[in-house]
């Protein structure tokens, strides 16, 4: 039997592993429900997830400045009074079209990487990912605000180029360090889409984002590591361009905005997928039997010939009945 790491590696080579690899992730409310159901704090032995993720952050990257308000290392304040996982931006750092006076965090801070050797040793049999987090578009708008950044793209493209270049330089500093370790992939987080399509449209995505993505993806590929992207929404029109850039695996593979079976047929020779189990329809509103049936179909059809990690199409939210979470976990683990 393959280890989880070897299983994912084989799937990423578009070869059929002994079984489809899996990953289960939860929001805080959903995790609490599952812990109560199983009567345990530590869900790791129950989930037996295949991926292990490391965030290259210093220990003081997040600071609670007042109850439920957290400042990240970029100086952005997040309101977590309702959303306990990420939150809502409460204040933006770049009020003007200028980086004057603003300092990016230090990608060379050794505290970011101090925990990597222990992480690797602890997860020796898991597929190891370093998570970049908000890697480009999201980092830009959380610093500048979404409306202002969109206007900037039309009115001040040179300023947008400057901002994105600075973010890319920071990320390249992180990438340069982490690829020296025994990891398997770098995960970039950058939501480009909504339920109806690309937030910027394809033309502006190609103009502003694609050149910087190319730099970052190539830095990962040169080191012999794989490139993963998390991008919510209806973004499949970008798949040919992303394949050209060297993307290996796409997440979260939302079935509400893309037909996973058709997408696998179109792009499965060149792109692997991670996700695909609906958190908007089947998991919250289906029956346990419907959850089990869809999980089996995903594993049988999308998982055929490799190129797939079955997972919810995002961290499972708290509105999912615990019976459906259990149905998914037990069906996938049963193979």
DRENLUM-268133 format. One record per residue: residue in three letters; residue number from 0; x, y, z of N, C-alpha, C in turn. Coordinates in steps of 0.02 Angstrom, whole numbers, plus 50000, padded with zeros to 5 digits. Example, Ala and Ser with C-alpha at 12.3 -4.5 7.8 and 13.67 -1.06 7.14 Angstrom:
residues 2
Ala,0,50660,49716,50390,50615,49775,50390,50660,49835,50390
Ser,1,50642,49888,50354,50684,49947,50357,50645,50002,50394
END
This chain:
residues 335
Unk,0,50042,49940,50000,50000,50000,50000,50044,50062,50000
Unk,1,50026,50111,49959,50064,50173,49954,50055,50216,50016
Unk,2,50106,50255,50032,50098,50307,50082,50056,50363,50053
Unk,3,50025,50404,50095,49988,50461,50068,50031,50504,50022
Unk,4,50094,50516,50040,50137,50557,49998,50147,50525,49929
Unk,5,50163,50461,49928,50175,50426,49865,50111,50423,49824
Unk,6,50054,50417,49858,49990,50414,49822,49976,50480,49786
Unk,7,49987,50536,49821,49976,50601,49788,50027,50612,49733
Unk,8,50089,50595,49746,50140,50603,49694,50121,50564,49631
Unk,9,50096,50504,49639,50077,50464,49581,50017,50496,49546
Unk,10,49968,50520,49584,49911,50553,49554,49932,50615,49516
Unk,11,49980,50653,49543,50003,50714,49509,50041,50698,49445
Unk,12,50066,50637,49439,50098,50615,49376,50047,50589,49327
Unk,13,49982,50595,49345,49927,50571,49302,49932,50495,49292
Unk,14,49950,50462,49346,49950,50389,49347,49899,50366,49398
Unk,15,49871,50307,49389,49820,50282,49434,49851,50257,49498
Unk,16,49839,50290,49555,49865,50263,49618,49821,50206,49643
Unk,17,49842,50175,49697,49804,50119,49724,49734,50140,49746
Unk,18,49727,50205,49765,49661,50233,49781,49666,50309,49774
Unk,19,49609,50341,49769,49609,50413,49759,49629,50448,49824
Unk,20,49680,50491,49822,49698,50528,49883,49643,50578,49903
Unk,21,49644,50598,49967,49591,50641,49993,49618,50693,50040
Unk,22,49577,50744,50052,49593,50797,50099,49527,50826,50126
Unk,23,49521,50830,50192,49462,50859,50223,49483,50920,50264
Unk,24,49452,50976,50251,49467,51037,50288,49402,51070,50309
Unk,25,49404,51108,50364,49344,51133,50396,49352,51205,50419
Unk,26,49297,51241,50420,49296,51304,50456,49291,51288,50531
Unk,27,49301,51339,50572,49299,51329,50645,49233,51298,50667
Unk,28,49174,51324,50646,49111,51294,50670,49102,51221,50648
Unk,29,49121,51205,50586,49114,51136,50563,49160,51089,50601
Unk,30,49221,51111,50613,49268,51069,50651,49241,51055,50721
Unk,31,49212,51105,50753,49184,51094,50820,49128,51042,50819
Unk,32,49085,51045,50768,49031,50996,50762,49059,50925,50755
Unk,33,49111,50919,50714,49139,50853,50702,49176,50827,50764
Unk,34,49210,50872,50799,49243,50851,50862,49192,50827,50913
Unk,35,49135,50861,50916,49083,50840,50963,49054,50773,50942
Unk,36,49046,50763,50878,49018,50699,50853,49063,50641,50872
Unk,37,49127,50648,50860,49174,50594,50874,49198,50593,50947
Unk,38,49185,50647,50983,49206,50651,51053,49281,50657,51062
Unk,39,49314,50690,51014,49387,50699,51018,49405,50770,51000
Unk,40,49463,50792,51023,49491,50856,51002,49532,50849,50939
Unk,41,49570,50795,50935,49616,50784,50879,49582,50741,50827
Unk,42,49565,50772,50771,49532,50737,50716,49581,50703,50667
Unk,43,49645,50717,50675,49694,50693,50625,49691,50618,50613
Unk,44,49688,50576,50665,49685,50503,50651,49622,50482,50615
Unk,45,49567,50519,50627,49504,50502,50594,49505,50523,50521
Unk,46,49533,50582,50508,49534,50609,50439,49588,50576,50397
Unk,47,49647,50565,50425,49704,50535,50389,49717,50573,50323
Unk,48,49719,50639,50328,49728,50680,50268,49795,50665,50233
Unk,49,49795,50675,50168,49854,50661,50128,49902,50720,50123
Unk,50,49876,50780,50129,49918,50840,50122,49934,50869,50190
Unk,51,49994,50896,50196,50013,50933,50256,50040,51000,50232
Unk,52,50014,51054,50261,50031,51121,50238,50069,51160,50291
Unk,53,50119,51196,50268,50160,51239,50311,50155,51311,50286
Unk,54,50143,51357,50332,50140,51427,50314,50204,51461,50338
Unk,55,50240,51492,50291,50305,51522,50307,50295,51591,50339
Unk,56,50271,51589,50402,50257,51651,50438,50298,51654,50501
Unk,57,50320,51714,50521,50351,51721,50586,50299,51712,50641
Unk,58,50319,51697,50702,50270,51684,50755,50225,51743,50772
Unk,59,50247,51804,50758,50207,51863,50774,50172,51891,50712
Unk,60,50162,51848,50661,50131,51872,50598,50060,51897,50609
Unk,61,50025,51867,50655,49956,51888,50671,49954,51912,50743
Unk,62,49926,51970,50754,49920,51998,50821,49849,52022,50833
Unk,63,49820,52000,50888,49753,52023,50907,49759,52091,50940
Unk,64,49738,52143,50905,49747,52211,50931,49690,52233,50976
Unk,65,49633,52201,50969,49576,52208,51015,49532,52147,51004
Unk,66,49484,52133,51047,49447,52070,51040,49417,52061,50969
Unk,67,49437,52006,50938,49412,51985,50872,49436,52029,50814
Unk,68,49486,52070,50826,49516,52109,50772,49590,52092,50770
Unk,69,49612,52067,50712,49680,52042,50705,49717,52080,50650
Unk,70,49780,52097,50665,49823,52130,50616,49871,52078,50588
Unk,71,49874,52073,50520,49921,52027,50490,49989,52061,50481
Unk,72,50037,52024,50455,50105,52051,50451,50112,52105,50399
Unk,73,50062,52114,50356,50062,52169,50307,50029,52232,50335
Unk,74,50006,52228,50397,49975,52286,50429,49900,52290,50419
Unk,75,49871,52242,50383,49799,52243,50369,49762,52217,50431
Unk,76,49710,52251,50451,49670,52231,50508,49608,52194,50484
Unk,77,49595,52136,50515,49540,52092,50496,49489,52088,50552
Unk,78,49426,52099,50535,49371,52093,50583,49347,52021,50582
Unk,79,49356,51987,50639,49335,51918,50644,49277,51909,50693
Unk,80,49237,51961,50701,49181,51955,50747,49129,51905,50721
Unk,81,49123,51897,50655,49075,51850,50627,49112,51791,50594
Unk,82,49154,51806,50545,49194,51754,50512,49256,51742,50554
Unk,83,49258,51685,50588,49313,51670,50633,49374,51642,50597
Unk,84,49368,51626,50534,49423,51594,50498,49469,51644,50465
Unk,85,49442,51687,50423,49482,51738,50389,49463,51807,50413
Unk,86,49399,51822,50408,49375,51887,50429,49363,51933,50370
Unk,87,49347,51995,50386,49334,52047,50337,49383,52104,50348
Unk,88,49412,52129,50294,49462,52183,50302,49429,52244,50334
Unk,89,49460,52268,50387,49433,52326,50425,49469,52390,50406
Unk,90,49532,52385,50387,49569,52445,50367,49622,52427,50315
Unk,91,49630,52470,50265,49677,52459,50210,49739,52502,50220
Unk,92,49796,52474,50200,49859,52508,50211,49875,52561,50158
Unk,93,49856,52547,50096,49876,52591,50041,49817,52635,50021
Unk,94,49812,52692,50053,49757,52738,50039,49769,52779,49975
Unk,95,49832,52784,49955,49851,52821,49895,49886,52774,49846
Unk,96,49895,52798,49785,49929,52759,49734,50005,52766,49743
Unk,97,50028,52740,49797,50100,52748,49812,50120,52697,49865
Unk,98,50182,52672,49859,50212,52629,49910,50258,52669,49956
Unk,99,50260,52735,49946,50303,52777,49988,50283,52769,50062
Unk,100,50333,52753,50101,50322,52745,50173,50296,52677,50194
Unk,101,50280,52634,50146,50256,52568,50164,50312,52517,50159
Unk,102,50317,52473,50208,50370,52422,50208,50338,52353,50207
Unk,103,50360,52314,50159,50337,52245,50157,50370,52204,50213
Unk,104,50339,52151,50234,50373,52106,50281,50438,52078,50251
Unk,105,50481,52054,50293,50546,52029,50271,50541,51955,50253
Unk,106,50548,51937,50189,50545,51867,50171,50605,51827,50195
Unk,107,50658,51862,50215,50719,51828,50238,50720,51817,50313
Unk,108,50668,51836,50347,50665,51826,50419,50672,51751,50434
Unk,109,50725,51730,50468,50736,51658,50479,50682,51625,50520
Unk,110,50644,51664,50557,50591,51634,50598,50537,51602,50554
Unk,111,50531,51624,50492,50481,51595,50447,50495,51521,50433
Unk,112,50558,51503,50433,50578,51437,50410,50604,51393,50467
Unk,113,50604,51420,50527,50631,51383,50584,50594,51319,50597
Unk,114,50529,51319,50583,50489,51259,50597,50486,51209,50540
Unk,115,50516,51225,50483,50511,51180,50426,50544,51112,50437
Unk,116,50604,51108,50465,50633,51041,50475,50589,50996,50518
Unk,117,50561,51023,50572,50518,50982,50615,50454,50964,50579
Unk,118,50427,51011,50540,50366,50997,50501,50379,50939,50453
Unk,119,50435,50940,50419,50452,50887,50371,50459,50820,50406
Unk,120,50493,50821,50463,50503,50758,50500,50437,50731,50526
Unk,121,50394,50775,50551,50329,50754,50579,50283,50726,50525
Unk,122,50289,50753,50464,50245,50732,50409,50284,50695,50355
Unk,123,50326,50649,50377,50371,50615,50331,50333,50576,50277
Unk,124,50273,50551,50294,50236,50510,50245,50180,50549,50211
Unk,125,50178,50616,50221,50125,50657,50190,50154,50698,50132
Unk,126,50110,50718,50087,50128,50762,50032,50133,50833,50060
Unk,127,50192,50862,50058,50207,50923,50096,50203,50985,50051
Unk,128,50162,51031,50073,50150,51093,50035,50169,51153,50078
Unk,129,50201,51202,50048,50209,51267,50080,50156,51313,50050
Unk,130,50118,51343,50094,50061,51385,50073,50083,51458,50072
Unk,131,50080,51490,50013,50098,51560,50007,50041,51605,50031
Unk,132,49979,51581,50030,49923,51622,50053,49901,51671,49999
Unk,133,49882,51731,50020,49860,51782,49971,49920,51801,49928
Unk,134,49922,51773,49867,49987,51777,49833,49995,51834,49783
Unk,135,49941,51863,49757,49951,51917,49709,49891,51964,49707
Unk,136,49839,51946,49670,49779,51987,49665,49749,51999,49734
Unk,137,49742,51946,49773,49713,51953,49839,49757,51995,49885
Unk,138,49822,51985,49880,49866,52027,49922,49859,52100,49902
Unk,139,49854,52113,49837,49849,52182,49813,49785,52215,49838
Unk,140,49729,52180,49831,49666,52214,49850,49657,52218,49925
Unk,141,49686,52171,49963,49681,52178,50036,49724,52236,50061
Unk,142,49774,52256,50023,49813,52315,50040,49781,52379,50016
Unk,143,49750,52376,49957,49726,52437,49923,49650,52445,49926
Unk,144,49613,52391,49931,49541,52382,49929,49521,52361,49859
Unk,145,49470,52319,49855,49448,52293,49790,49426,52349,49743
Unk,146,49380,52394,49764,49358,52446,49716,49416,52489,49691
Unk,147,49460,52509,49737,49515,52553,49716,49562,52517,49668
Unk,148,49577,52454,49682,49622,52417,49637,49591,52409,49568
Unk,149,49527,52396,49565,49494,52390,49499,49497,52456,49460
Unk,150,49485,52510,49495,49490,52576,49462,49562,52590,49440
Unk,151,49609,52571,49485,49680,52581,49469,49699,52546,49404
Unk,152,49673,52486,49393,49690,52448,49333,49672,52487,49270
Unk,153,49620,52527,49274,49598,52566,49216,49631,52634,49213
Unk,154,49639,52666,49271,49664,52735,49272,49739,52741,49283
Unk,155,49769,52693,49318,49840,52699,49337,49875,52632,49330
Unk,156,49879,52605,49269,49909,52538,49261,49982,52534,49284
Unk,157,50020,52588,49276,50090,52586,49298,50095,52576,49374
Unk,158,50049,52607,49410,50048,52598,49483,50030,52526,49501
Unk,159,49983,52496,49466,49966,52427,49479,50025,52382,49464
Unk,160,50061,52395,49410,50121,52357,49395,50172,52362,49452
Unk,161,50180,52421,49479,50228,52431,49534,50207,52391,49595
Unk,162,50143,52394,49612,50118,52358,49671,50126,52283,49662
Unk,163,50106,52257,49604,50110,52185,49593,50182,52161,49590
Unk,164,50227,52203,49563,50298,52184,49561,50326,52179,49631
Unk,165,50305,52224,49675,50329,52222,49744,50304,52160,49780
Unk,166,50241,52142,49768,50213,52082,49799,50250,52020,49772
Unk,167,50262,52019,49707,50297,51963,49676,50367,51956,49704
Unk,168,50402,52011,49713,50470,52009,49740,50470,51978,49810
Unk,169,50421,51998,49850,50414,51969,49917,50402,51894,49912
Unk,170,50356,51873,49869,50341,51802,49862,50401,51762,49837
Unk,171,50438,51792,49789,50497,51757,49763,50549,51746,49818
Unk,172,50553,51793,49865,50597,51784,49921,50578,51724,49963
Unk,173,50512,51715,49974,50488,51657,50011,50502,51593,49972
Unk,174,50485,51594,49907,50493,51535,49866,50566,51513,49865
Unk,175,50611,51561,49856,50683,51544,49853,50706,51505,49914
Unk,176,50678,51522,49972,50698,51488,50034,50665,51419,50039
Unk,177,50598,51416,50029,50563,51354,50046,50579,51297,49998
Unk,178,50595,51312,49935,50608,51258,49887,50675,51223,49902
Unk,179,50714,51251,49947,50776,51217,49967,50763,51159,50014
Unk,180,50702,51155,50039,50683,51102,50086,50648,51045,50049
Unk,181,50641,50989,50084,50610,50929,50055,50534,50935,50058
Unk,182,50508,50980,50016,50436,50987,50008,50417,50964,49939
Unk,183,50352,50956,49928,50328,50931,49864,50299,50985,49819
Unk,184,50269,51037,49850,50233,51086,49809,50229,51152,49846
Unk,185,50216,51204,49808,50200,51270,49835,50128,51285,49813
Unk,186,50087,51304,49862,50017,51321,49849,50010,51397,49850
Unk,187,49984,51424,49795,49969,51496,49791,49894,51505,49801
Unk,188,49875,51555,49841,49805,51571,49851,49788,51636,49817
Unk,189,49740,51636,49772,49723,51697,49735,49655,51689,49703
Unk,190,49602,51711,49737,49535,51704,49709,49525,51754,49652
Unk,191,49516,51728,49592,49508,51770,49533,49435,51774,49510
Unk,192,49392,51732,49536,49325,51728,49509,49269,51733,49559
Unk,193,49210,51748,49533,49148,51743,49569,49106,51688,49537
Unk,194,49043,51685,49556,49000,51632,49531,48985,51641,49456
Unk,195,48992,51702,49430,48975,51716,49360,49035,51720,49314
Unk,196,49095,51726,49342,49154,51731,49299,49210,51768,49333
Unk,197,49259,51788,49293,49319,51821,49319,49302,51891,49347
Unk,198,49331,51908,49403,49319,51973,49433,49347,52029,49390
Unk,199,49405,52017,49361,49438,52069,49320,49423,52061,49245
Unk,200,49396,52004,49225,49393,51987,49154,49460,51960,49132
Unk,201,49459,51921,49078,49520,51888,49055,49573,51937,49030
Unk,202,49552,51990,48998,49600,52038,48970,49643,52069,49024
Unk,203,49612,52092,49077,49651,52123,49131,49691,52071,49170
Unk,204,49665,52010,49176,49703,51957,49209,49768,51944,49171
Unk,205,49762,51940,49104,49823,51928,49064,49870,51988,49067
Unk,206,49843,52048,49067,49884,52108,49067,49921,52116,49133
Unk,207,49888,52107,49189,49918,52124,49254,49945,52064,49292
Unk,208,49910,52008,49292,49927,51953,49336,49972,51901,49304
Unk,209,49958,51884,49242,49993,51828,49210,50069,51836,49210
Unk,210,50098,51894,49194,50171,51899,49195,50202,51884,49263
Unk,211,50169,51905,49316,50196,51893,49384,50186,51820,49404
Unk,212,50130,51791,49385,50120,51720,49398,50174,51679,49364
Unk,213,50192,51699,49304,50244,51662,49267,50309,51662,49306
Unk,214,50328,51719,49333,50390,51723,49372,50388,51676,49432
Unk,215,50332,51677,49468,50328,51637,49529,50323,51563,49514
Unk,216,50282,51545,49465,50275,51474,49448,50341,51445,49422
Unk,217,50376,51484,49381,50439,51459,49354,50492,51450,49409
Unk,218,50490,51494,49459,50538,51486,49515,50526,51421,49552
Unk,219,50463,51401,49558,50446,51337,49590,50466,51279,49546
Unk,220,50451,51285,49481,50464,51229,49435,50539,51217,49426
Unk,221,50578,51272,49426,50651,51264,49418,50680,51223,49475
Unk,222,50649,51226,49533,50672,51189,49591,50646,51117,49592
Unk,223,50607,51098,49542,50581,51031,49539,50521,51018,49583
Unk,224,50487,51071,49604,50427,51064,49645,50364,51076,49602
Unk,225,50307,51056,49629,50244,51065,49593,50210,51130,49613
Unk,226,50169,51155,49567,50133,51217,49578,50058,51202,49587
Unk,227,50031,51223,49644,49959,51218,49657,49932,51289,49661
Unk,228,49869,51297,49639,49835,51361,49647,49766,51349,49677
Unk,229,49749,51389,49726,49680,51393,49750,49649,51456,49723
Unk,230,49598,51448,49681,49563,51507,49655,49489,51490,49650
Unk,231,49450,51522,49693,49378,51511,49692,49346,51542,49630
Unk,232,49287,51516,49613,49247,51547,49561,49252,51514,49493
Unk,233,49217,51546,49447,49213,51521,49378,49272,51548,49339
Unk,234,49327,51512,49341,49390,51536,49312,49417,51490,49258
Unk,235,49377,51442,49235,49404,51391,49190,49427,51418,49123
Unk,236,49406,51478,49104,49431,51506,49041,49507,51520,49046
Unk,237,49533,51520,49107,49605,51532,49116,49646,51467,49113
Unk,238,49614,51409,49111,49651,51347,49116,49704,51339,49062
Unk,239,49690,51354,48998,49743,51348,48948,49804,51391,48965
Unk,240,49792,51453,48987,49847,51496,49006,49885,51472,49067
Unk,241,49849,51444,49116,49880,51418,49176,49922,51356,49161
Unk,242,49897,51315,49116,49937,51256,49095,50001,51280,49061
Unk,243,49995,51330,49020,50053,51359,48986,50105,51385,49037
Unk,244,50081,51413,49092,50126,51440,49143,50158,51385,49185
Unk,245,50132,51324,49182,50162,51270,49219,50123,51247,49279
Unk,246,50059,51268,49285,50019,51246,49342,50010,51170,49340
Unk,247,50015,51139,49398,50007,51066,49403,49939,51047,49431
Unk,248,49913,51084,49480,49852,51063,49513,49808,51123,49530
Unk,249,49743,51117,49514,49696,51171,49526,49647,51152,49581
Unk,250,49636,51199,49625,49589,51192,49681,49549,51258,49686
Unk,251,49484,51260,49703,49446,51206,49736,49400,51167,49690
Unk,252,49398,51182,49624,49362,51139,49578,49287,51138,49596
Unk,253,49257,51198,49596,49188,51207,49619,49138,51180,49569
Unk,254,49098,51130,49587,49049,51103,49540,48991,51150,49526
Unk,255,48982,51201,49567,48929,51250,49554,48945,51294,49494
Unk,256,49008,51302,49478,49027,51348,49424,49065,51313,49367
Unk,257,49081,51250,49376,49113,51211,49323,49094,51138,49331
Unk,258,49079,51106,49275,49062,51035,49276,49126,50995,49284
Unk,259,49137,50964,49342,49202,50932,49353,49215,50874,49304
Unk,260,49163,50841,49282,49172,50784,49237,49192,50809,49167
Unk,261,49162,50863,49145,49180,50891,49080,49249,50924,49083
Unk,262,49263,50958,49137,49329,50990,49145,49385,50938,49145
Unk,263,49373,50882,49179,49423,50828,49179,49435,50803,49108
Unk,264,49381,50795,49069,49388,50772,49000,49427,50822,48958
Unk,265,49416,50886,48969,49449,50937,48928,49522,50947,48947
Unk,266,49536,50948,49012,49602,50970,49035,49640,50918,49076
Unk,267,49610,50860,49086,49640,50812,49132,49707,50783,49111
Unk,268,49724,50789,49047,49790,50764,49025,49846,50809,49050
Unk,269,49831,50873,49062,49883,50921,49078,49876,50951,49148
Unk,270,49818,50943,49179,49805,50977,49242,49773,50928,49291
Unk,271,49796,50928,49353,49765,50889,49406,49716,50933,49444
Unk,272,49670,50902,49479,49618,50938,49514,49612,50914,49586
Unk,273,49593,50962,49630,49591,50950,49702,49528,50985,49728
Unk,274,49480,50945,49750,49416,50973,49772,49358,50936,49741
Unk,275,49308,50974,49718,49254,50946,49678,49191,50926,49714
Unk,276,49192,50920,49781,49132,50900,49818,49096,50963,49842
Unk,277,49035,50971,49820,48999,51034,49829,48985,51052,49902
Unk,278,49009,51111,49922,48990,51137,49989,48931,51184,49985
Unk,279,48905,51195,49924,48848,51240,49915,48783,51203,49904
Unk,280,48788,51140,49882,48727,51103,49867,48724,51037,49904
Unk,281,48764,50989,49882,48756,50920,49907,48773,50915,49981
Unk,282,48830,50942,50002,48849,50935,50073,48799,50969,50120
Unk,283,48779,51031,50108,48732,51062,50156,48660,51038,50148
Unk,284,48639,51021,50087,48567,51010,50074,48550,50939,50052
Unk,285,48600,50899,50036,48586,50831,50015,48577,50784,50074
Unk,286,48560,50722,50058,48555,50670,50109,48623,50635,50115
Unk,287,48635,50599,50170,48697,50561,50174,48706,50513,50115
Unk,288,48652,50484,50091,48658,50438,50034,48680,50477,49972
Unk,289,48653,50536,49960,48673,50576,49902,48747,50597,49908
Unk,290,48768,50612,49968,48839,50628,49979,48882,50568,49962
Unk,291,48863,50510,49986,48903,50449,49972,48904,50434,49897
Unk,292,48847,50441,49864,48844,50425,49792,48888,50473,49752
Unk,293,48885,50538,49768,48926,50586,49731,49001,50576,49745
Unk,294,49018,50560,49806,49088,50547,49822,49115,50488,49783
Unk,295,49075,50435,49779,49097,50376,49740,49103,50392,49666
Unk,296,49056,50431,49640,49060,50449,49569,49122,50491,49554
Unk,297,49136,50540,49598,49196,50581,49589,49259,50537,49589
Unk,298,49263,50492,49637,49323,50449,49641,49328,50403,49580
Unk,299,49270,50376,49557,49271,50329,49501,49287,50364,49435
Unk,300,49257,50423,49424,49263,50455,49358,49319,50507,49355
Unk,301,49321,50553,49403,49374,50604,49403,49441,50573,49424
Unk,302,49437,50523,49469,49498,50492,49493,49528,50441,49446
Unk,303,49491,50424,49392,49518,50376,49344,49580,50403,49309
Unk,304,49632,50365,49307,49696,50383,49276,49733,50438,49315
Unk,305,49717,50444,49378,49753,50491,49421,49731,50563,49410
Unk,306,49773,50610,49434,49759,50680,49424,49704,50707,49468
Unk,307,49692,50677,49526,49636,50700,49568,49649,50688,49642
Unk,308,49632,50738,49682,49628,50733,49755,49557,50750,49773
Unk,309,49519,50703,49799,49450,50718,49817,49448,50758,49882
Unk,310,49407,50810,49882,49402,50855,49940,49339,50897,49932
Unk,311,49315,50926,49986,49262,50976,49979,49287,51035,49937
Unk,312,49241,51070,49905,49260,51125,49861,49281,51187,49899
Unk,313,49288,51182,49963,49319,51232,50007,49318,51202,50077
Unk,314,49348,51236,50125,49342,51213,50194,49268,51209,50211
Unk,315,49247,51153,50240,49176,51141,50252,49148,51192,50303
Unk,316,49095,51227,50285,49065,51276,50330,49019,51242,50382
Unk,317,48999,51282,50431,48961,51256,50487,48890,51237,50472
Unk,318,48864,51255,50412,48794,51238,50397,48787,51167,50369
Unk,319,48840,51130,50363,48836,51061,50338,48817,51015,50396
Unk,320,48764,50976,50388,48746,50928,50441,48804,50881,50456
Unk,321,48814,50867,50519,48871,50824,50537,48864,50755,50505
Unk,322,48803,50732,50495,48793,50667,50463,48821,50666,50392
Unk,323,48816,50723,50358,48843,50727,50290,48919,50731,50290
Unk,324,48947,50766,50338,49020,50767,50344,49046,50696,50356
Unk,325,49014,50660,50401,49034,50592,50417,49026,50546,50356
Unk,326,48971,50555,50320,48960,50514,50260,49016,50524,50209
Unk,327,49037,50586,50200,49092,50599,50153,49156,50567,50177
Unk,328,49174,50580,50240,49237,50553,50267,49239,50478,50263
Unk,329,49186,50445,50285,49187,50372,50288,49184,50341,50219
Unk,330,49148,50372,50172,49146,50344,50104,49214,50350,50070
Unk,331,49245,50408,50076,49310,50417,50044,49362,50372,50076
Unk,332,49362,50367,50141,49412,50326,50174,49403,50251,50159
Unk,333,49340,50233,50145,49327,50163,50128,49352,50145,50057
Unk,334,49360,50198,50015,49386,50188,49948,49335,50163,49899
END
